[in-house]
Amino acid sequence: MKALKYFSILTIGIIIFSTLLSNQKKKGVYSEKSIKEVNTLFQQQISDFELEILEFEKAVQQNSKSKIQESYKKLRNTFKKAGLYIAYLDTEANDRFINGAPLLKIMKKTPELSIVQPKGMQVIDELMAEDLANPEIKKELVQKVQLLKRHYKDVKLYISRLSLTDRQVFEIIRQEIIRITTFGITGFDTPGTLNGISDSYYSFLEMKEIIEAYKEEMKNVNRIDLYKETIKIFDEGLKQLKHNDFEKFDRLIFIKKVINPLYGNIKKIHFALGYETIDEVYFGKKTTNYEVENLFEENFVNKEYFTTYKKEKNHEKVVKLGKLLFNDPVLSSTKQMACVSCHQADKAFTDGQKTSISNAGEFVKRNSPTLNYSIFATKYLHDLRADRLEDQYEHVITNPDEFNSSYQQIIKDLQSSPTYQKMFEEAFEGKEISTTTIDHAITAFIMDLTPFDNDVDLYFQNKKVVLKPEIKRGFNLFTGKAACATCHFIPLYNGTVPPNYVDTESEVLGVPKTKEDQTVLDDDLGRYGNKRPKEHAPHYKNSFKTPTLRNIANTAPYMHNGVFSTLEEVMEFYNNGGGAGQGMKLDNQTLSDAPLDLTEQEISDIIAFMKALSDKKTFENKVELPKDFPNQEWNNRKVKVDY
C-alpha cells in the first residue's frame, strides 16, 4: 500500500510537471528563435555604440568641424539603437554616466552630501551646439567624450553579460515609447542640437526590428493580424519622424496616431504570446500599470506607488472620512483652520491668495499649491522637504502658523466624538483612530482628485473627436519650441521624471521678488533651505518643485511666491529666459536664459492649451461636520476660508 501511495504521488507529480511544460511551451518558453535573434541584435547594438564612441573621440581631436558633426550624427544614431537596452538594464548608470540631464546632482546612496557633475550624451549634445572652433569648448568636448568612453566600458562590461528574456523585451519597448514621448520629441534628450526627432526615428527602427523577430510566433498563435497592424503603425511613425523639423513636427498627431496605438499594441502582442509579465514576477508597488494601453488613461501612472496607503476594501468610506477631516477645523488648535482654508475645491484646491494666510491672519511666504494630481510625486511642498504626501501633513499640523497642534492632540479630540469613532472603525475595519489612519484617510481623499478628463485627455483617450486649432497649436509649442514639456513632463505635466517616475525635480527659474523689477531675486532659498543636510547644496539655492500644470487656469496667482497674477505674465517671464535672461545675477539657473522668441500668437496658443488642461469633473467642499463633541463650542465650529 505504501509503495502504491508513493507511485500515485509520483504519477501525479509527473502529470503536473508535464502539464507545466506543455503550458510553458504554449507560452513560448521553448520558442527560442525570437529571443536569440533579439539578444544578437542587443549585443550588436551595444558593441556598435562603443565603436562609434571611439570614432567620435578621434573626430573631435581633429580640426574639421564637418567631420566632428558627421561623426556625432553617427554616434547619436547608434546610441538611440543601443540606448533603449542600456536605460532599461542599468537605469542608474545610464542616468549618472551615459545619458543623464546636464545638471548637477546629489549622490543618493552616501551618508553625507556628495555632488555629482553631469556626464554623458546630453552634456556632449550641449557642447555640440557651441562654437567648436573655440579651444576651450573643444578641450571640454574631448574630456567629456573620454569620460563617456571610460564609463561606457564599465557599463557595457556589465550589460553584455546579460541575456534578455521575452518579458523584458516587451518592457523595454514600452519603456522606450514613454521615453520617446517625454524625452525624445520634446528635445529633453538633445538640449543643444534639438535633434530629438531624428533620434526618435532610430529608436523606432530598433523597436520595429525587435518586433519583427516575433513574426513567426505571432503566426503560431493566429495573431498575424495584430503583428501586421503593429508594423503598419511603426511604418507610419517612421514616416512622420523622417520629416524631422523640430519646430514643425506635429507631436499631437504623432502621439494620437502612433504612440498610443503602438503602446497598446505592444502589450497586446506580449499577452497574445503568453509570456509572463512584470505583475507575475514582481509583487511590490510599481510606478506604472502594465495593463494600461494609453499614456493618458487615469491609471497609467500608479497612484498607490506614491503612498503607504493601500486601497482598503471600504475605500469609498475611507475617502468620505478623509474629505470630512480635510474640511474639519477641529484638527487645528484654534478649531478655525482646516486643510480647506488654503485648498478650496473651486480653485483647484488652492486659495487664490498671493501667499497663504496663517492662523493669525498674516501672510506666510509661500503660495498654496494645487492638490489635484499632487499624489504623483516622490517629494512634497515647494522646497521638497517631505518625502511622502503623508509626511506633508505633519508639517501642516505642527507648524505654528498653520494647525499649531500635534497628532496626539488631534487623536484625543477625534476620539471624543462618537461619530468619528464609528466612521474610523467602519472605514478601517476596527482599527483605532491613529496617526496612520488619519494620514491614510486624507491621502485617500486626495488620491481621488485625479479625474484625467480634460479636453486634451479625452482627445488622446479617443473620447473626444476634435480639439480647437489653438489648443492643437499650443500643445505642439508646449512640447516643442517653448520647451515647457522638458520640465512639465507629459502626461502628468509635472516634474516627476519619466519613464520610471521615481524622482521629482525642482528647478531654479530666477523667480523675482516683484514683477515690477524682475532683476531682483526672491530671497526664499527654497530647496537649499529645507533643512535636509544632503540637499544643502549651492545648486539648490532658490530651487523649487515643478508643480503640475493641470487645472492651471484655476490656480492663480503663480510661482512659489505668487508674484505673477496671470498666465500672460508667466509666459512673458519664460519667453525672456527667466530671471537670468532679464539681467538677474544668477549662476545656477536651470532654465535656459536664452529667449524663446515666441510670438504673441504662439503665447496665446500655449495659454489656450494650458487652459484646456482644466478638469471637467468638479469637486465641492460641502460636508456635514460631526456635532457630538463634549465641548459644545466645537459643535458650532466654522472653518475660516476668507480672512
C-alpha positions as CSV (number, residue, x, y, z in Angstrom):
1,M,0.0,0.0,0.0
2,K,2.8,2.4,0.9
3,A,4.6,1.7,-2.4
4,L,1.3,2.3,-4.3
5,K,0.9,5.5,-2.4
6,Y,4.3,6.7,-3.4
7,F,3.7,5.6,-7.0
8,S,0.5,7.6,-7.1
9,I,2.2,10.7,-5.8
10,L,5.0,10.3,-8.4
11,T,2.4,9.8,-11.2
12,I,0.5,12.9,-10.1
13,G,3.8,14.8,-10.0
14,I,4.8,13.7,-13.5
15,I,1.3,14.7,-14.8
16,I,1.6,18.2,-13.2
17,F,5.2,18.6,-14.5
18,S,4.1,17.6,-18.0
19,T,1.2,20.0,-17.8
20,L,3.5,22.8,-16.8
21,L,5.9,22.0,-19.6
22,S,3.0,22.0,-22.0
23,N,1.8,25.3,-20.7
24,Q,5.3,26.8,-20.9
25,K,5.6,25.6,-24.4
26,K,2.4,27.3,-25.3
27,K,3.7,30.4,-23.6
28,G,6.7,30.4,-25.9
29,V,9.4,29.4,-23.4
30,Y,10.8,26.9,-26.0
31,S,10.4,29.3,-28.9
32,E,14.0,30.3,-28.6
33,K,14.5,31.6,-32.2
34,S,12.9,35.0,-31.5
35,I,14.7,35.8,-28.2
36,K,18.0,34.6,-29.7
37,E,17.6,36.9,-32.6
38,V,16.8,39.8,-30.2
39,N,19.7,39.1,-28.0
40,T,22.0,39.0,-31.0
41,L,20.6,42.4,-32.0
42,F,21.1,43.7,-28.5
43,Q,24.7,42.6,-28.3
44,Q,25.4,44.1,-31.7
45,Q,24.0,47.5,-30.8
46,I,25.8,47.9,-27.6
47,S,29.1,47.0,-29.3
48,D,28.4,49.4,-32.2
49,F,27.8,52.2,-29.7
50,E,31.2,51.6,-28.2
51,L,32.9,51.6,-31.6
52,E,31.2,54.9,-32.5
53,I,32.3,56.5,-29.2
54,L,35.9,55.6,-30.3
55,E,35.3,57.0,-33.8
56,F,33.9,60.2,-32.3
57,E,36.8,60.6,-30.0
58,K,39.1,60.5,-33.0
59,A,37.0,63.1,-34.8
60,V,36.9,65.6,-32.0
61,Q,40.7,65.6,-31.8
62,Q,40.8,66.8,-35.4
63,N,40.2,70.3,-36.6
64,S,37.4,69.6,-39.1
65,K,34.1,70.9,-37.8
66,S,32.2,69.0,-40.6
67,K,33.9,65.7,-39.6
68,I,33.0,66.2,-36.0
69,Q,29.4,66.9,-36.8
70,E,29.2,63.9,-39.2
71,S,30.7,61.6,-36.6
72,Y,28.4,62.9,-33.9
73,K,25.4,62.2,-36.1
74,K,26.6,58.5,-36.5
75,L,27.2,58.4,-32.7
76,R,23.7,59.6,-31.9
77,N,22.0,57.3,-34.4
78,T,23.9,54.3,-32.9
79,F,23.2,55.4,-29.4
80,K,19.5,55.6,-30.0
81,K,19.6,51.9,-31.1
82,A,21.6,50.9,-28.1
83,G,20.1,53.3,-25.6
84,L,16.8,51.6,-25.0
85,Y,18.7,48.5,-23.8
86,I,21.1,50.5,-21.6
87,A,18.4,52.6,-20.0
88,Y,16.4,49.5,-19.1
89,L,19.1,47.2,-17.9
90,D,21.2,49.7,-15.9
91,T,19.0,52.7,-15.2
92,E,21.2,54.2,-12.5
93,A,24.4,54.1,-14.6
94,N,22.5,55.4,-17.6
95,D,21.3,58.5,-15.6
96,R,24.7,59.1,-14.0
97,F,27.1,58.4,-16.7
98,I,25.6,57.8,-20.1
99,N,22.5,60.0,-20.7
100,G,21.6,62.0,-17.6
101,A,20.4,65.6,-17.7
102,P,23.2,68.1,-17.9
103,L,22.7,69.3,-14.3
104,L,24.5,68.9,-11.0
105,K,23.0,66.0,-9.0
106,I,23.1,64.7,-5.4
107,M,24.5,61.2,-4.9
108,K,21.7,59.3,-3.2
109,K,23.5,56.4,-1.5
110,T,26.1,58.3,0.5
111,P,25.9,59.3,4.2
112,E,26.9,62.9,3.5
113,L,26.3,65.5,0.9
114,S,28.0,64.5,-2.4
115,I,27.6,66.5,-5.6
116,V,27.9,64.7,-8.9
117,Q,29.0,66.5,-12.0
118,P,26.9,65.9,-15.2
119,K,28.2,63.4,-17.7
120,G,27.2,61.7,-20.8
121,M,25.4,62.2,-24.1
122,Q,23.3,65.2,-23.1
123,V,26.3,67.1,-21.8
124,I,28.1,66.4,-25.1
125,D,25.0,67.5,-27.0
126,E,25.1,70.9,-25.3
127,L,28.7,71.3,-26.3
128,M,27.9,70.3,-29.9
129,A,25.7,73.4,-30.1
130,E,28.6,75.6,-29.0
131,D,31.4,77.1,-31.1
132,L,33.6,74.1,-31.9
133,A,36.4,76.5,-33.1
134,N,36.7,77.7,-29.5
135,P,39.7,75.9,-27.9
136,E,38.1,75.8,-24.5
137,I,34.9,74.2,-25.9
138,K,37.0,71.8,-27.9
139,K,39.0,70.8,-24.9
140,E,35.9,70.3,-22.8
141,L,34.3,68.2,-25.5
142,V,37.4,66.0,-25.7
143,Q,37.3,65.5,-21.9
144,K,33.6,64.6,-21.9
145,V,34.0,62.1,-24.7
146,Q,36.9,60.4,-23.0
147,L,34.8,60.3,-19.8
148,L,31.9,58.7,-21.7
149,K,34.3,56.2,-23.2
150,R,35.6,55.2,-19.8
151,H,32.2,54.9,-18.2
152,Y,30.6,53.1,-21.0
153,K,33.3,50.5,-21.0
154,D,32.2,49.6,-17.4
155,V,28.5,49.7,-18.3
156,K,29.0,47.5,-21.3
157,L,31.1,45.0,-19.4
158,Y,28.1,44.5,-17.1
159,I,25.1,44.6,-19.5
160,S,26.9,42.5,-22.2
161,R,26.9,39.6,-19.8
162,L,23.1,39.7,-19.6
163,S,20.6,37.8,-21.7
164,L,17.2,39.4,-22.3
165,T,14.0,37.4,-21.6
166,D,10.9,37.8,-23.7
167,R,9.2,39.6,-20.8
168,Q,12.0,42.1,-20.7
169,V,11.9,42.7,-24.5
170,F,8.3,44.0,-24.4
171,E,9.0,46.0,-21.3
172,I,12.0,47.6,-23.0
173,I,9.9,48.6,-26.0
174,R,7.1,50.1,-23.9
175,Q,9.6,52.0,-21.7
176,E,11.2,53.4,-24.9
177,I,7.9,54.5,-26.2
178,I,7.4,56.6,-23.0
179,R,11.0,57.9,-23.3
180,I,10.4,59.0,-26.9
181,T,7.2,60.7,-26.0
182,T,8.6,62.6,-23.0
183,F,12.3,62.9,-23.7
184,G,12.8,62.4,-27.5
185,I,10.3,64.5,-29.4
186,T,10.3,67.2,-26.7
187,G,14.1,67.9,-27.1
188,F,14.9,66.9,-23.5
189,D,17.5,64.3,-24.7
190,T,19.1,66.8,-27.1
191,P,19.2,70.1,-25.2
192,G,21.8,71.6,-27.5
193,T,21.2,70.3,-31.0
194,L,17.4,69.7,-30.7
195,N,17.9,66.5,-32.8
196,G,15.2,64.7,-30.8
197,I,13.0,63.9,-33.8
198,S,15.9,62.3,-35.7
199,D,16.8,60.4,-32.5
200,S,13.3,59.0,-32.2
201,Y,13.5,57.8,-35.8
202,Y,16.4,55.5,-35.0
203,S,14.7,54.3,-31.8
204,F,11.7,53.4,-33.9
205,L,13.9,51.5,-36.3
206,E,15.3,49.4,-33.4
207,M,11.9,48.7,-31.9
208,K,10.5,47.7,-35.2
209,E,13.3,45.2,-35.8
210,I,12.8,43.7,-32.4
211,I,9.1,43.1,-33.1
212,E,9.9,41.7,-36.5
213,A,11.7,38.9,-34.7
214,Y,8.4,37.7,-33.3
215,K,6.6,37.4,-36.7
216,E,6.6,33.6,-36.7
217,E,5.5,33.3,-33.1
218,M,2.5,35.7,-33.9
219,K,1.6,33.3,-36.8
220,N,1.7,30.4,-34.4
221,V,-0.8,32.0,-32.1
222,N,-3.0,33.1,-35.0
223,R,-2.4,36.8,-34.4
224,I,-0.6,37.8,-37.6
225,D,-3.3,40.4,-38.0
226,L,-2.1,42.1,-34.8
227,Y,1.5,41.8,-35.9
228,K,0.8,43.4,-39.3
229,E,-1.2,46.2,-37.7
230,T,1.7,47.0,-35.3
231,I,4.3,47.0,-38.2
232,K,2.0,49.4,-40.0
233,I,2.0,51.7,-37.0
234,F,5.8,51.6,-36.8
235,D,6.0,52.5,-40.5
236,E,3.6,55.4,-40.0
237,G,5.8,56.6,-37.1
238,L,8.9,56.3,-39.2
239,K,7.2,58.3,-42.0
240,Q,6.3,61.1,-39.6
241,L,9.7,61.1,-37.9
242,K,11.5,61.3,-41.2
243,H,10.3,64.9,-41.7
244,N,12.4,65.9,-38.7
245,D,12.0,69.6,-38.5
246,F,11.9,70.1,-34.7
247,E,9.6,73.1,-34.7
248,K,7.2,71.9,-37.4
249,F,6.9,68.3,-36.2
250,D,3.2,67.5,-35.2
251,R,3.6,65.9,-31.8
252,L,-0.1,65.9,-31.2
253,I,-0.9,63.7,-34.2
254,F,2.2,61.6,-33.6
255,I,1.0,60.8,-30.1
256,K,-2.6,60.3,-31.2
257,K,-2.0,58.2,-34.3
258,V,1.3,56.4,-33.4
259,I,2.4,56.5,-29.8
260,N,-0.8,55.5,-28.0
261,P,-1.8,52.8,-30.6
262,L,1.7,51.4,-30.5
263,Y,1.9,51.4,-26.7
264,G,-1.4,49.4,-26.6
265,N,-0.4,47.0,-29.4
266,I,2.9,46.0,-27.8
267,K,1.0,45.0,-24.7
268,K,-1.4,43.0,-26.8
269,I,1.4,41.2,-28.6
270,H,3.0,40.4,-25.2
271,F,-0.3,39.0,-23.9
272,A,-1.1,37.2,-27.1
273,L,2.2,35.3,-26.9
274,G,1.5,34.4,-23.3
275,Y,4.9,35.4,-21.9
276,E,5.0,36.3,-18.2
277,T,4.5,39.9,-17.2
278,I,6.1,42.1,-14.6
279,D,3.0,41.7,-12.4
280,E,3.6,37.9,-12.3
281,V,7.2,38.1,-11.2
282,Y,7.3,41.3,-9.1
283,F,4.6,41.9,-6.4
284,G,5.8,45.2,-5.0
285,K,4.3,48.6,-5.9
286,K,5.1,49.7,-9.5
287,T,5.1,53.2,-10.8
288,T,3.2,52.4,-14.0
289,N,0.4,49.9,-14.6
290,Y,1.5,47.5,-17.3
291,E,-2.0,46.6,-18.4
292,V,-2.9,50.2,-19.3
293,E,-2.8,50.8,-23.1
294,N,-2.9,54.6,-23.3
295,L,-0.4,57.1,-21.8
296,F,-3.3,59.4,-20.9
297,E,-5.5,57.0,-19.1
298,E,-6.2,57.7,-15.4
299,N,-4.4,54.6,-14.2
300,F,-1.3,54.8,-16.5
301,V,0.8,56.0,-13.5
302,N,0.0,54.0,-10.4
303,K,-1.2,56.3,-7.6
304,E,-0.6,53.7,-4.9
305,Y,3.2,53.7,-5.6
306,F,3.5,57.2,-4.1
307,T,1.9,56.5,-0.7
308,T,1.8,54.0,2.1
309,Y,-1.9,53.8,1.8
310,K,-3.2,50.7,0.0
311,K,-6.8,50.8,-1.1
312,E,-8.9,49.4,1.6
313,K,-12.0,47.2,0.9
314,N,-14.0,50.1,2.2
315,H,-12.2,52.7,0.0
316,E,-15.2,54.8,-0.5
317,K,-15.8,55.1,3.2
318,V,-12.1,56.0,3.7
319,V,-12.5,58.7,1.1
320,K,-15.6,60.1,2.7
321,L,-13.8,60.2,6.1
322,G,-10.8,61.8,4.5
323,K,-13.0,64.5,3.0
324,L,-14.5,65.2,6.4
325,L,-11.2,65.5,8.1
326,F,-9.9,67.7,5.2
327,N,-12.8,70.1,5.9
328,D,-12.9,70.0,9.7
329,P,-11.2,72.8,11.7
330,V,-11.3,70.5,14.8
331,L,-7.8,69.3,13.6
332,S,-6.3,72.8,14.4
333,S,-5.6,74.3,17.8
334,T,-7.9,77.2,17.2
335,K,-10.7,75.0,15.8
336,Q,-11.0,77.5,13.0
337,M,-8.4,76.4,10.4
338,A,-8.7,73.3,8.2
339,C,-7.0,72.0,5.1
340,V,-9.7,73.6,3.1
341,S,-8.6,77.0,4.5
342,C,-5.8,77.0,1.9
343,H,-7.1,74.4,-0.5
344,Q,-10.5,75.2,-1.8
345,A,-12.2,73.0,-4.3
346,D,-13.5,75.7,-6.7
347,K,-9.9,77.0,-7.1
348,A,-8.4,73.6,-7.9
349,F,-7.6,73.2,-4.2
350,T,-5.6,76.4,-3.9
351,D,-6.7,79.6,-2.1
352,G,-6.4,82.4,-4.7
353,Q,-4.0,84.3,-2.5
354,K,-0.6,85.5,-3.5
355,T,0.7,83.7,-0.5
356,S,-1.4,81.8,2.0
357,I,-2.7,83.2,5.3
358,S,-1.7,82.0,8.7
359,N,-4.0,81.1,11.6
360,A,-3.2,84.6,12.9
361,G,-4.4,86.2,9.7
362,E,-0.9,87.1,8.4
363,F,0.6,86.3,5.0
364,V,3.1,83.5,5.0
365,K,6.0,83.4,2.5
366,R,4.7,80.8,0.0
367,N,1.8,80.3,-2.3
368,S,-0.7,77.4,-1.8
369,P,-0.1,74.7,-4.4
370,T,-2.9,72.7,-6.0
371,L,-3.8,69.3,-4.5
372,N,-5.3,68.0,-7.8
373,Y,-2.9,65.3,-9.1
374,S,-0.5,66.1,-6.2
375,I,-0.3,62.4,-5.4
376,F,2.1,61.9,-8.4
377,A,5.3,62.9,-6.7
378,T,8.1,61.5,-4.6
379,K,8.8,64.8,-2.8
380,Y,6.3,67.3,-1.5
381,L,6.0,71.0,-0.5
382,H,7.6,73.8,-2.6
383,D,11.1,73.0,-1.1
384,L,10.7,69.2,-1.4
385,R,11.3,68.6,2.3
386,A,8.7,65.9,2.6
387,D,9.2,62.5,1.0
388,R,5.5,61.4,1.0
389,L,2.1,63.0,1.0
390,E,1.6,61.7,4.5
391,D,4.8,63.4,5.7
392,Q,3.5,66.7,4.4
393,Y,0.5,66.6,6.8
394,E,2.9,66.6,9.8
395,H,4.5,69.8,8.6
396,V,1.0,71.5,8.5
397,I,-0.2,70.0,11.8
398,T,2.9,71.1,13.8
399,N,3.5,74.4,12.0
400,P,2.9,77.3,14.4
401,D,1.4,79.4,11.5
402,E,-1.0,76.6,10.5
403,F,-2.6,74.0,12.7
404,N,-0.2,74.5,15.5
405,S,-1.1,71.2,17.0
406,S,0.1,67.6,17.3
407,Y,-1.1,64.1,16.2
408,Q,-1.6,63.2,19.9
409,Q,-3.9,66.1,20.5
410,I,-5.9,65.5,17.3
411,I,-6.3,61.8,18.1
412,K,-7.6,62.8,21.6
413,D,-10.0,65.3,20.2
414,L,-11.4,63.0,17.5
415,Q,-11.8,60.2,20.0
416,S,-14.2,62.3,21.9
417,S,-16.7,62.3,19.0
418,P,-18.8,59.1,18.8
419,T,-19.4,59.9,15.1
420,Y,-15.7,60.0,14.3
421,Q,-15.1,56.8,16.3
422,K,-17.7,55.0,14.3
423,M,-16.5,56.3,11.0
424,F,-12.9,55.3,11.6
425,E,-14.0,51.8,12.7
426,E,-16.1,51.3,9.6
427,A,-13.6,52.7,7.2
428,F,-10.6,50.8,8.6
429,E,-12.4,47.7,9.8
430,G,-12.0,48.1,13.5
431,K,-8.7,50.0,13.5
432,E,-8.4,52.8,16.1
433,I,-8.0,56.5,15.4
434,S,-4.3,56.8,14.9
435,T,-1.6,58.8,13.1
436,T,-1.7,56.2,10.3
437,T,-5.5,56.1,9.9
438,I,-5.8,59.9,9.9
439,D,-3.0,60.1,7.3
440,H,-4.5,57.4,5.1
441,A,-8.0,58.8,5.2
442,I,-6.8,62.3,4.0
443,T,-4.5,60.6,1.4
444,A,-7.4,58.5,0.1
445,F,-9.4,61.7,-0.5
446,I,-6.5,63.5,-2.2
447,M,-5.8,60.4,-4.4
448,D,-9.2,60.7,-5.8
449,L,-8.7,64.2,-7.1
450,T,-7.3,62.9,-10.4
451,P,-10.1,62.5,-13.0
452,F,-7.9,62.8,-16.1
453,D,-11.0,64.1,-18.0
454,N,-9.9,67.4,-19.5
455,D,-10.3,68.1,-23.2
456,V,-6.7,67.0,-24.0
457,D,-7.0,63.8,-22.0
458,L,-10.3,62.9,-23.7
459,Y,-8.8,63.6,-27.1
460,F,-5.9,61.2,-26.5
461,Q,-8.3,58.7,-24.9
462,N,-10.3,58.7,-28.1
463,K,-13.4,60.0,-26.3
464,K,-13.3,63.5,-28.0
465,V,-13.1,63.7,-31.7
466,V,-11.6,67.2,-32.2
467,L,-9.6,69.9,-30.4
468,K,-9.8,73.6,-31.2
469,P,-6.9,74.6,-33.6
470,E,-5.4,76.9,-31.0
471,I,-5.2,74.1,-28.5
472,K,-3.5,71.8,-31.0
473,R,-1.0,74.5,-31.9
474,G,-0.5,75.2,-28.2
475,F,0.2,71.5,-27.4
476,N,2.8,71.4,-30.2
477,L,4.5,74.5,-29.0
478,F,4.4,73.3,-25.4
479,T,6.1,70.1,-26.3
480,G,8.4,71.7,-28.9
481,K,9.6,75.2,-29.4
482,A,8.6,76.5,-26.0
483,A,10.4,73.6,-24.2
484,C,7.7,73.5,-21.5
485,A,7.5,69.7,-21.6
486,T,11.2,69.3,-20.8
487,C,10.3,70.2,-17.2
488,H,6.5,69.6,-17.1
489,F,6.6,66.1,-18.4
490,I,3.5,64.8,-20.3
491,P,1.1,63.3,-19.4
492,L,1.2,64.5,-15.8
493,Y,2.6,67.9,-16.7
494,N,4.7,68.0,-13.5
495,G,8.3,67.4,-12.6
496,T,8.0,63.7,-11.7
497,V,10.5,62.2,-14.2
498,P,9.5,59.5,-16.7
499,P,9.8,56.8,-17.6
500,N,10.3,55.4,-14.1
501,Y,8.6,58.1,-12.2
502,V,10.7,57.7,-9.1
503,D,12.2,61.2,-8.9
504,T,10.5,64.6,-8.6
505,E,12.5,67.5,-9.9
506,S,13.0,71.1,-8.7
507,E,14.1,74.0,-10.9
508,V,15.9,77.3,-10.5
509,L,13.9,79.8,-12.6
510,G,15.1,83.1,-11.2
511,V,11.7,84.0,-9.8
512,P,11.8,87.7,-8.9
513,K,10.7,89.3,-5.7
514,T,8.3,91.6,-7.5
515,K,7.1,91.6,-11.1
516,E,7.9,95.3,-11.3
517,D,11.7,94.7,-11.1
518,Q,12.5,91.3,-12.4
519,T,16.2,91.7,-11.9
520,V,15.9,91.2,-8.1
521,L,15.8,87.6,-7.0
522,D,13.2,86.5,-4.4
523,D,15.0,85.8,-1.1
524,D,13.4,82.4,-0.5
525,L,16.2,79.8,-0.7
526,G,13.8,77.0,-1.5
527,R,15.3,73.5,-1.5
528,Y,18.7,74.8,-0.3
529,G,17.0,75.9,2.9
530,N,14.7,72.8,3.5
531,K,16.8,71.7,6.5
532,R,17.8,68.4,4.8
533,P,21.6,68.2,5.2
534,K,22.1,66.2,2.0
535,E,20.3,68.9,-0.1
536,H,22.1,71.9,1.3
537,A,23.9,72.2,-2.0
538,P,24.7,75.5,-3.7
539,H,22.9,74.5,-6.9
540,Y,19.7,74.1,-5.0
541,K,19.6,77.7,-3.9
542,N,16.3,79.2,-5.0
543,S,15.2,75.9,-6.4
544,F,11.5,74.9,-6.2
545,K,9.4,71.9,-7.0
546,T,8.0,71.7,-10.5
547,P,4.2,71.5,-10.0
548,T,1.6,70.1,-12.3
549,L,0.0,72.4,-14.8
550,R,-3.3,70.6,-14.7
551,N,-6.1,73.0,-13.8
552,I,-3.6,75.9,-14.0
553,A,-6.4,78.2,-15.2
554,N,-7.9,78.0,-11.7
555,T,-4.7,78.2,-9.6
556,A,-3.6,81.9,-10.0
557,P,-1.5,83.6,-8.8
558,Y,1.6,81.8,-9.9
559,M,5.1,80.8,-8.7
560,H,6.1,79.8,-5.1
561,N,5.6,83.5,-4.1
562,G,2.6,84.3,-6.2
563,V,4.5,87.0,-8.0
564,F,2.6,86.6,-11.3
565,S,-1.1,87.3,-11.5
566,T,-1.8,85.9,-15.0
567,L,-0.6,83.2,-17.4
568,E,0.3,86.0,-19.7
569,E,2.8,87.3,-17.2
570,V,4.2,83.8,-16.6
571,M,4.7,83.3,-20.3
572,E,6.4,86.6,-20.7
573,F,8.8,85.6,-17.9
574,Y,9.7,82.3,-19.6
575,N,9.8,83.9,-23.1
576,N,12.5,86.3,-21.8
577,G,14.7,83.5,-20.4
578,G,13.6,83.6,-16.7
579,G,15.4,85.8,-14.2
580,A,18.9,85.4,-15.8
581,G,17.5,86.2,-19.2
582,Q,16.4,89.6,-17.9
583,G,19.7,90.6,-16.3
584,M,19.4,88.9,-12.9
585,K,22.7,87.8,-11.5
586,L,22.2,84.0,-11.0
587,D,24.8,81.4,-11.6
588,N,22.7,78.3,-11.0
589,Q,19.6,78.8,-13.1
590,T,18.4,75.5,-14.6
591,L,16.1,77.2,-17.0
592,S,17.9,78.3,-20.2
593,D,18.4,82.1,-20.1
594,A,18.1,82.2,-23.9
595,P,14.9,83.9,-25.1
596,L,12.3,81.6,-26.6
597,D,11.3,84.1,-29.3
598,L,7.7,83.2,-29.1
599,T,5.3,85.4,-30.9
600,E,2.1,86.9,-29.4
601,Q,0.1,84.3,-31.3
602,E,2.2,81.5,-30.1
603,I,2.0,82.6,-26.5
604,S,-1.8,82.9,-26.9
605,D,-1.9,79.3,-28.3
606,I,0.1,77.9,-25.4
607,I,-2.2,79.6,-22.9
608,A,-5.2,78.2,-24.7
609,F,-3.7,74.7,-24.4
610,M,-2.9,75.2,-20.7
611,K,-6.5,76.3,-20.1
612,A,-7.7,73.2,-21.8
613,L,-6.0,71.2,-19.0
614,S,-8.9,72.0,-16.8
615,D,-10.8,69.0,-15.4
616,K,-14.5,68.6,-16.3
617,K,-15.3,66.9,-13.0
618,T,-15.9,69.4,-10.3
619,F,-15.3,68.9,-6.6
620,E,-17.0,70.7,-3.7
621,N,-16.2,71.3,0.0
622,K,-19.7,70.9,1.5
623,V,-19.8,68.4,4.3
624,E,-21.8,67.9,7.5
625,L,-19.3,68.1,10.3
626,P,-19.9,65.9,13.4
627,K,-21.6,67.8,16.2
628,D,-21.3,65.3,19.1
629,F,-18.2,66.6,20.8
630,P,-18.5,67.0,24.6
631,N,-17.1,70.5,24.1
632,Q,-20.2,72.4,22.9
633,E,-18.2,75.2,21.4
634,W,-16.6,72.8,19.0
635,N,-20.0,71.7,17.8
636,N,-20.6,75.3,16.5
637,R,-17.2,75.5,14.8
638,K,-16.8,77.1,11.4
639,V,-13.8,76.9,9.1
640,K,-12.1,80.1,8.2
641,V,-11.6,80.3,4.5
642,D,-11.7,84.1,3.8
643,Y,-9.6,86.0,6.3
